[in-house]
Each structure stands twice: as C-alpha cells, then as structure tokens.
Amino acid sequence: MTRIALTFLFALAVPFTLHAGTPKQIPRDVSADLRPIVVQRGVPGLIAGIVDKDGLVALGAAGVRRKGSPAMISKNDLIHLGSCSKAMTATAIAMLVEDGKLSWDQTVSQSFPELDASMQEQWRNVTIAQLLQHRGGAPADLHFDGLWDRLWASNDPPAQQRMELVRAVVTRKPEAPPGSKFIYSNAGYAIAGTMAEHAAARGYEELMEQRLFKPLEMTSAGFGAPGTADRNDQPRGHTDKGKVIEPGRDADNPPAIAPAATVHCSMEDWSKFLRLHLNAAMGAPRLLEAESFARLQTPAGSGKMPYAMGWACFERAWAGGDVLTHNGTNTMWFCAVWMAPEKGFAVMAACNQGGKTAEKAVDEAAWTLIQQQLKKSPR
C-alpha cells in the first residue's frame, strides 16, 4: 500500500527559454523503476518523470504502446492528460483576465446574452470563477435528454458542439444552488471554456495553442487521442479490461468537453506546464502575475475536496506542507501529478490504460519517484 493513495478520481476527464550559457539538464533515466510496476500490474505501459524549478530531472518509460504489439513505449511518446487539462484551461483563462477580456466575476448571462430568453434564472449570475472551482452548480452527468449521446455522434465543429452543451445545461436548473456545493463537473469547464472562446473571439483549441502551448514551447501538444489509426506511431489507449482502442471517434471524449479533458502531449512538454506552476508556487511567476497564480492555486473551500482552479490541494507530510495535485482519465488512459512546492519538485505519471488497475500503477510509479527525489534533494 503506497502512502499517496489518490484520494479523488476525476473521470471523463517548461523547456522554458534558458538564459544564454545555461546548460539544459539531462534527466536521469528511471525506466528501470517502472518496469516492475508494469509487469506486476499487467498494464500495457507507463511513462513518468520528475520536474524541478529548472526542468526535467528524471524521465522513464516501460512497457508497450499497444497490447499484442512488440513496439515499446518511449519516453518521448504522447500521453493523454484527461482532466489534467483543466489546470491548462484555467491558466489560459487567467491570461484573458489579465488582458481585460474577461473578469473572474464574468457571469454566464453576460457571456451568452443570446440565451437570455431560455436561461434558467439561477444560471444568470454564475461566474467563470465558480465554474473553474466546480462550485457553479454544473451537473456531473450529461446524459439527460440524450445530450451525451448527441455530443458523441455530432459532426459539428467543436465550438458549435460546446454551444449545444451550454444551451442544454443552462436551460435546466443547476444541480445545486450556485456557490453552495462542490460538484466535480466537466460541463462546468466546458462552459468556462466557451466563455473564453467568446471573449477571445477564437476557438478554444486555437486559444490554447496561441496563449499557452506556443509560449511554453509545448510543440507536441494537441487534442484528442494521440496517434493515427493505420500506424503504431503512438501509444494506444486501453480500456480497464485491456482492450485496445485505436485512434478515432471512440478513442476520446467529444470535443464538446475539450476544456475539461482532451489535451495530449509528451511528458516533457507536460513538465513545462507543471514547471510554470511549480516556479510560481515557489515565488517565481512567469507569463502571469503572482496574484493570478495565487488565485489558480488557492482552494475555494475546505472539507473533503479543497479545490482551486484545476488543482486539488491537500496537506502531505512527505511534501512538507500542501501539494497541488490532479488526476485524469478518459477511461482509456490514466495520469496524475503531485506537486510539492515546499520540496521544490513535482512528479507526473501516465498509463495507456484506464480503470483501477491503471490508477494503482500510476500511483505506485508516482510514489516511487517521490521517494527517490526526497532522498536526492531533501529540503
């Protein structure tokens, strides 16, 4: 039993430019530490790493891209982040707030005046901050009135799909009075992402590319299941039973919830985003003001789920204080990040399979690397 057993499950769910003369550190290879976990848990593959304030310090991969195929998973392969996309969405929205194109108090009614006539009254004053904190009353389930099935089947452009989701949700009563309760909701992030689309006058995918991926040099970042169906060029996702799911419509959630759960990238590129937040939590913000990072990383409530904006916040003895953490799954991948600002590092791990077995494998990989880093650089 590991000591960091994940206490939450979020389902249906940098290199920074270095100063001249500063050598880029070469991460140590931790593949050998992951192989026993892959074998013991029977998962197809794992990729995991450690990042500190200067960049990647460790990276490893073990297992195969696809069950039944000899092609090995690589440290440079793409991983699906699931709900770990949420912190990225919240960060891009913070940039729009600093630009004056949005405010944290921007309401659903202000963003979608065209829905005024049909919007349920309690939705009018729900703010984008509440949506990012899962406290806006957005539903946890989107199967009502056949909505989820329609979104899966839709061939409409992504922005149009998201507007269909917004329209369907805000014409119904919120699941709880806004501001009163934590309800983990992909729909809430989809609505917030659509509000950002309207404010920026560009699609969510383009917004993320221009405001986050390019500045952080996340050249591998994209959306949906990685890879192409006719080539074994990237890891395949697998169901909890180990069934291979080839890239395509069935390999990821619909674009309607892209702001909640559909980013993919390499582990190295993910580390660039995590380094952005780690350095900010350690007092060295970049791309955003310190005040914006504080809002993104400070939970809105306590209790069982102290959640900020894309980050859950828990106290852990091994971390010397609070950690920022999240996990993500589209049911065919599972990943997790644990960030310990007081110790000056973050650990991330991903498995190309969904379900409880994959969750345990990712948990064990993360704990193995956490223990390594604590021994190498205790603070």
C-alpha positions as CSV (number, residue, x, y, z in Angstrom):
1,M,0.0,0.0,0.0
2,T,1.6,3.3,-1.0
3,R,1.5,6.4,1.1
4,I,0.0,8.7,-1.5
5,A,-3.1,6.7,-2.5
6,L,-5.1,9.0,-4.7
7,T,-8.0,10.5,-2.7
8,F,-10.0,11.6,-5.6
9,L,-10.8,10.4,-9.1
10,F,-11.6,12.8,-11.9
11,A,-13.1,10.9,-14.7
12,L,-14.5,11.9,-18.1
13,A,-11.7,13.6,-17.7
14,V,8.7,24.3,-19.1
15,P,11.8,23.9,-21.7
16,F,11.5,27.5,-20.7
17,T,13.8,29.5,-22.8
18,L,17.1,29.2,-21.0
19,H,19.5,32.0,-20.3
20,A,22.5,32.1,-22.5
21,G,25.2,29.9,-21.2
22,T,22.9,27.8,-19.0
23,P,23.2,24.1,-19.9
24,K,20.0,22.2,-20.1
25,Q,20.0,19.4,-17.5
26,I,19.8,15.9,-18.8
27,P,17.1,13.9,-16.9
28,R,18.2,10.6,-15.4
29,D,16.6,7.5,-16.8
30,V,14.1,6.0,-14.4
31,S,12.7,3.4,-16.8
32,A,14.1,0.5,-14.7
33,D,12.0,1.7,-11.8
34,L,8.8,1.5,-13.9
35,R,9.3,-2.0,-15.4
36,P,8.4,-4.0,-12.3
37,I,5.2,-2.0,-11.9
38,V,4.2,-2.6,-15.5
39,V,4.8,-6.4,-15.0
40,Q,3.1,-6.6,-11.6
41,R,0.0,-4.6,-12.6
42,G,-0.2,-6.1,-16.1
43,V,-0.7,-2.7,-17.7
44,P,0.5,-2.0,-21.2
45,G,2.9,0.8,-20.4
46,L,3.9,3.7,-18.1
47,I,5.7,7.0,-18.6
48,A,6.8,9.0,-15.6
49,G,9.1,11.8,-14.6
50,I,10.2,14.5,-12.1
51,V,10.5,18.2,-12.7
52,D,12.1,20.8,-10.5
53,K,12.5,24.6,-10.9
54,D,15.0,24.2,-13.7
55,G,13.3,21.5,-15.7
56,L,13.1,17.7,-16.0
57,V,15.4,15.9,-13.7
58,A,14.1,12.3,-14.3
59,L,12.2,10.6,-17.1
60,G,11.4,7.0,-17.9
61,A,9.2,4.6,-19.8
62,A,8.4,0.9,-19.7
63,G,6.0,-1.4,-21.4
64,V,4.4,-1.4,-24.9
65,R,2.4,1.1,-27.0
66,R,-0.2,-1.5,-27.7
67,K,-1.0,-4.8,-26.1
68,G,-0.2,-7.6,-28.6
69,S,2.4,-5.5,-30.3
70,P,6.2,-5.5,-29.6
71,A,6.6,-1.8,-30.1
72,M,7.9,-0.4,-26.9
73,I,6.5,2.8,-25.3
74,S,9.0,5.6,-25.5
75,K,9.9,8.5,-23.1
76,N,9.1,10.9,-26.0
77,D,5.7,9.3,-26.8
78,L,2.5,11.3,-26.4
79,I,0.2,10.8,-23.4
80,H,-3.4,11.8,-22.9
81,L,-3.9,14.1,-19.9
82,G,-7.7,13.7,-19.4
83,S,-8.8,16.0,-16.6
84,C,-5.2,17.3,-16.0
85,S,-6.2,19.5,-19.0
86,K,-8.3,21.6,-16.5
87,A,-5.4,23.4,-15.0
88,M,-4.3,24.4,-18.5
89,T,-7.7,25.8,-19.3
90,A,-7.8,27.7,-16.1
91,T,-4.4,29.2,-16.8
92,A,-5.3,30.4,-20.3
93,I,-8.5,32.0,-18.8
94,A,-6.3,33.8,-16.2
95,M,-4.4,35.3,-19.2
96,L,-7.6,36.6,-20.6
97,V,-8.5,38.1,-17.2
98,E,-5.1,39.9,-17.1
99,D,-5.7,41.1,-20.6
100,G,-9.1,42.6,-19.5
101,K,-11.0,40.4,-21.9
102,L,-12.7,38.5,-19.0
103,S,-13.1,39.0,-15.3
104,W,-13.3,36.4,-12.6
105,D,-16.8,37.7,-11.9
106,Q,-17.9,37.4,-15.6
107,T,-21.3,35.7,-15.5
108,V,-22.9,33.1,-17.7
109,S,-25.6,35.6,-18.6
110,Q,-23.0,38.2,-19.7
111,S,-21.2,35.7,-21.9
112,F,-24.3,34.3,-23.6
113,P,-26.8,37.1,-23.9
114,E,-28.4,35.2,-26.8
115,L,-29.6,32.6,-24.3
116,D,-31.3,35.1,-22.0
117,A,-34.8,34.2,-23.0
118,S,-34.3,30.5,-22.3
119,M,-31.7,30.5,-19.5
120,Q,-32.8,29.2,-16.1
121,E,-32.8,32.1,-13.6
122,Q,-30.2,30.6,-11.2
123,W,-27.7,30.3,-14.0
124,R,-27.6,34.0,-14.8
125,N,-25.2,35.1,-12.1
126,V,-22.9,32.0,-12.1
127,T,-19.3,33.3,-12.5
128,I,-16.5,31.8,-14.5
129,A,-14.5,31.5,-11.2
130,Q,-17.3,29.3,-9.7
131,L,-17.3,27.1,-12.8
132,L,-13.5,26.6,-12.6
133,Q,-13.8,25.8,-8.9
134,H,-16.6,23.3,-9.5
135,R,-19.0,25.4,-7.5
136,G,-21.3,26.8,-10.1
137,G,-23.9,24.1,-9.9
138,A,-23.0,22.5,-13.2
139,P,-24.0,18.8,-13.4
140,A,-21.7,15.9,-13.0
141,D,-23.6,13.9,-15.6
142,L,-24.5,14.9,-19.1
143,H,-26.8,12.0,-20.1
144,F,-30.0,14.0,-19.5
145,D,-32.3,14.3,-22.6
146,G,-29.9,12.3,-24.7
147,L,-27.3,15.1,-24.6
148,W,-24.2,13.0,-24.1
149,D,-25.2,10.6,-27.0
150,R,-25.8,13.6,-29.3
151,L,-22.4,15.1,-28.5
152,W,-20.7,11.8,-29.2
153,A,-22.5,11.4,-32.5
154,S,-22.1,15.1,-33.6
155,N,-20.0,16.1,-36.6
156,D,-20.5,19.8,-35.9
157,P,-17.4,22.0,-35.4
158,P,-16.1,21.8,-31.8
159,A,-17.2,25.4,-30.9
160,Q,-20.8,24.6,-32.1
161,Q,-20.8,21.4,-30.0
162,R,-19.8,23.3,-27.0
163,M,-22.6,25.8,-27.5
164,E,-25.1,22.9,-27.7
165,L,-23.8,21.8,-24.4
166,V,-24.0,25.2,-22.9
167,R,-27.6,25.7,-24.1
168,A,-28.7,22.3,-22.8
169,V,-27.2,22.9,-19.4
170,V,-28.2,26.4,-18.7
171,T,-31.8,25.9,-19.6
172,R,-32.1,23.4,-16.8
173,K,-32.0,24.1,-13.1
174,P,-28.4,23.8,-11.6
175,E,-27.6,20.6,-9.8
176,A,-27.2,22.6,-6.6
177,P,-27.6,26.3,-5.8
178,P,-24.5,28.1,-7.3
179,G,-21.7,28.6,-4.8
180,S,-23.2,26.2,-2.3
181,K,-21.5,22.9,-3.1
182,F,-18.5,21.3,-4.8
183,I,-19.7,19.2,-7.7
184,Y,-17.0,17.9,-10.0
185,S,-18.2,18.8,-13.5
186,N,-16.7,18.5,-16.9
187,A,-19.7,20.5,-18.1
188,G,-18.6,23.4,-15.9
189,Y,-15.2,23.6,-17.6
190,A,-16.8,23.2,-21.0
191,I,-19.0,26.3,-20.2
192,A,-16.0,28.2,-18.9
193,G,-14.0,27.3,-22.0
194,T,-16.9,28.5,-24.2
195,M,-17.0,31.8,-22.3
196,A,-13.3,32.1,-23.0
197,E,-13.9,31.4,-26.7
198,H,-16.4,34.2,-26.9
199,A,-14.2,36.7,-25.0
200,A,-11.1,35.9,-27.2
201,A,-13.1,35.7,-30.4
202,R,-11.3,32.4,-31.3
203,G,-11.9,28.7,-30.8
204,Y,-10.8,27.1,-27.6
205,E,-8.2,24.9,-29.4
206,E,-6.6,28.0,-31.1
207,L,-6.7,29.9,-27.8
208,M,-4.8,27.2,-26.0
209,E,-2.3,27.0,-28.8
210,Q,-1.6,30.7,-29.0
211,R,-1.7,31.6,-25.3
212,L,-0.2,28.6,-23.6
213,F,1.4,26.0,-25.9
214,K,3.5,28.3,-28.0
215,P,4.8,30.5,-25.1
216,L,5.8,27.3,-23.3
217,E,7.2,25.7,-26.4
218,M,4.9,22.7,-26.0
219,T,5.3,21.7,-29.6
220,S,3.7,18.2,-29.1
221,A,0.5,19.5,-27.5
222,G,-2.8,18.8,-29.2
223,F,-6.3,17.4,-28.6
224,G,-7.9,14.0,-28.7
225,A,-6.3,10.6,-28.7
226,P,-2.7,10.6,-29.9
227,G,-1.5,8.7,-32.9
228,T,-3.0,7.6,-36.3
229,A,-5.2,4.6,-36.7
230,D,-3.2,2.9,-39.5
231,R,0.2,3.2,-37.9
232,N,1.6,2.2,-34.5
233,D,3.2,5.6,-34.2
234,Q,2.0,6.4,-30.6
235,P,0.7,4.6,-27.6
236,R,-2.9,3.3,-27.9
237,G,-5.4,3.8,-25.1
238,H,-6.8,0.6,-23.5
239,T,-10.0,0.0,-21.5
240,D,-9.8,-1.2,-18.0
241,K,-10.1,-4.8,-19.4
242,G,-7.1,-4.2,-21.6
243,K,-9.0,-3.8,-24.9
244,V,-7.0,-1.7,-27.4
245,I,-8.9,1.4,-28.7
246,E,-7.5,2.7,-31.9
247,P,-7.4,6.5,-32.5
248,G,-10.7,7.9,-33.8
249,R,-14.1,8.9,-32.5
250,D,-14.3,6.2,-29.9
251,A,-10.8,6.9,-28.5
252,D,-11.6,10.1,-26.6
253,N,-14.4,12.3,-25.3
254,P,-16.2,14.5,-27.7
255,P,-14.7,18.0,-28.4
256,A,-17.7,19.5,-26.6
257,I,-15.8,18.9,-23.3
258,A,-12.3,19.7,-24.6
259,P,-11.7,22.4,-22.0
260,A,-12.2,19.7,-19.3
261,A,-10.3,16.7,-20.6
262,T,-8.8,16.2,-24.1
263,V,-5.3,17.6,-24.2
264,H,-2.4,15.3,-25.2
265,C,1.3,16.0,-25.3
266,S,4.7,14.4,-24.4
267,M,5.7,14.0,-20.8
268,E,8.5,16.6,-21.4
269,D,6.0,19.1,-22.7
270,W,3.7,18.5,-19.8
271,S,6.6,19.1,-17.5
272,K,7.0,22.6,-19.0
273,F,3.5,23.5,-17.9
274,L,4.0,21.9,-14.5
275,R,7.3,23.8,-14.1
276,L,5.3,27.1,-14.8
277,H,3.1,26.4,-11.8
278,L,5.8,25.0,-9.6
279,N,8.0,28.0,-10.0
280,A,5.0,30.3,-9.4
281,A,4.2,28.4,-6.2
282,M,7.9,28.8,-5.2
283,G,7.7,32.6,-5.8
284,A,9.0,32.9,-9.3
285,P,5.9,33.5,-11.6
286,R,6.2,33.7,-15.3
287,L,3.6,34.5,-18.0
288,L,1.1,35.6,-15.3
289,E,1.3,37.8,-12.3
290,A,1.7,36.3,-8.9
291,E,-1.8,37.3,-7.9
292,S,-3.2,35.3,-10.8
293,F,-1.2,32.2,-9.8
294,A,-2.4,32.6,-6.3
295,R,-6.0,32.5,-7.4
296,L,-5.4,29.5,-9.6
297,Q,-3.7,27.6,-6.8
298,T,-5.8,28.6,-3.7
299,P,-8.7,26.3,-2.9
300,A,-12.2,27.8,-2.7
301,G,-13.3,25.5,0.0
302,S,-12.1,23.0,2.6
303,G,-13.6,19.7,3.6
304,K,-13.2,16.6,1.6
305,M,-12.3,18.4,-1.6
306,P,-10.4,21.6,-1.2
307,Y,-10.2,22.6,-4.9
308,A,-8.7,25.6,-6.6
309,M,-8.8,26.0,-10.4
310,G,-7.6,22.8,-12.0
311,W,-5.8,21.8,-8.8
312,A,-6.9,19.9,-5.7
313,C,-4.9,21.0,-2.6
314,F,-4.0,18.6,0.2
315,E,-1.5,18.6,3.1
316,R,1.0,15.8,2.9
317,A,3.8,15.1,5.4
318,W,6.2,14.0,2.8
319,A,5.7,17.3,0.9
320,G,6.5,19.4,4.0
321,G,3.1,21.1,3.6
322,D,0.5,21.4,0.8
323,V,0.6,19.7,-2.5
324,L,-1.2,20.6,-5.7
325,T,-2.5,17.5,-7.4
326,H,-4.9,16.2,-10.0
327,N,-5.5,13.1,-12.0
328,G,-7.2,12.5,-15.3
329,T,-8.7,9.7,-17.3
330,N,-10.8,9.4,-20.4
331,T,-11.4,5.7,-19.4
332,M,-8.6,4.6,-21.8
333,W,-5.7,6.5,-20.2
334,F,-4.9,7.4,-16.6
335,C,-2.4,10.1,-15.4
336,A,-1.6,12.0,-12.2
337,V,0.6,14.8,-11.0
338,W,1.8,15.6,-7.5
339,M,3.4,19.0,-7.0
340,A,5.3,19.8,-3.7
341,P,6.4,23.4,-3.7
342,E,8.0,23.2,-0.3
343,K,10.2,20.4,-1.6
344,G,10.8,22.1,-4.9
345,F,9.6,19.4,-7.3
346,A,6.7,17.7,-9.0
347,V,6.1,14.1,-10.1
348,M,3.9,13.1,-13.0
349,A,3.0,9.6,-14.3
350,A,0.7,8.3,-17.1
351,C,-0.5,4.8,-18.2
352,N,-2.1,4.0,-21.5
353,Q,-5.0,2.2,-19.9
354,G,-7.9,3.3,-17.8
355,G,-9.5,1.8,-14.7
356,K,-8.5,1.0,-11.2
357,T,-5.5,-1.2,-12.1
358,A,-4.0,1.7,-14.2
359,E,-4.7,4.1,-11.3
360,K,-2.8,1.8,-8.9
361,A,0.1,1.6,-11.4
362,V,0.3,5.3,-11.8
363,D,0.1,5.8,-8.0
364,E,2.9,3.4,-7.4
365,A,5.1,5.0,-10.2
366,A,4.5,8.4,-8.7
367,W,5.3,7.3,-5.1
368,T,8.5,5.5,-6.3
369,L,9.7,8.7,-7.9
370,I,8.7,10.9,-5.0
371,Q,10.7,8.8,-2.6
372,Q,13.7,9.0,-5.0
373,Q,13.6,12.7,-5.2
374,L,13.2,13.1,-1.4
375,K,16.4,11.2,-0.9
376,K,18.3,13.1,-3.6
377,S,17.3,16.6,-2.6
378,P,15.7,16.8,0.9
379,R,14.6,20.3,1.9
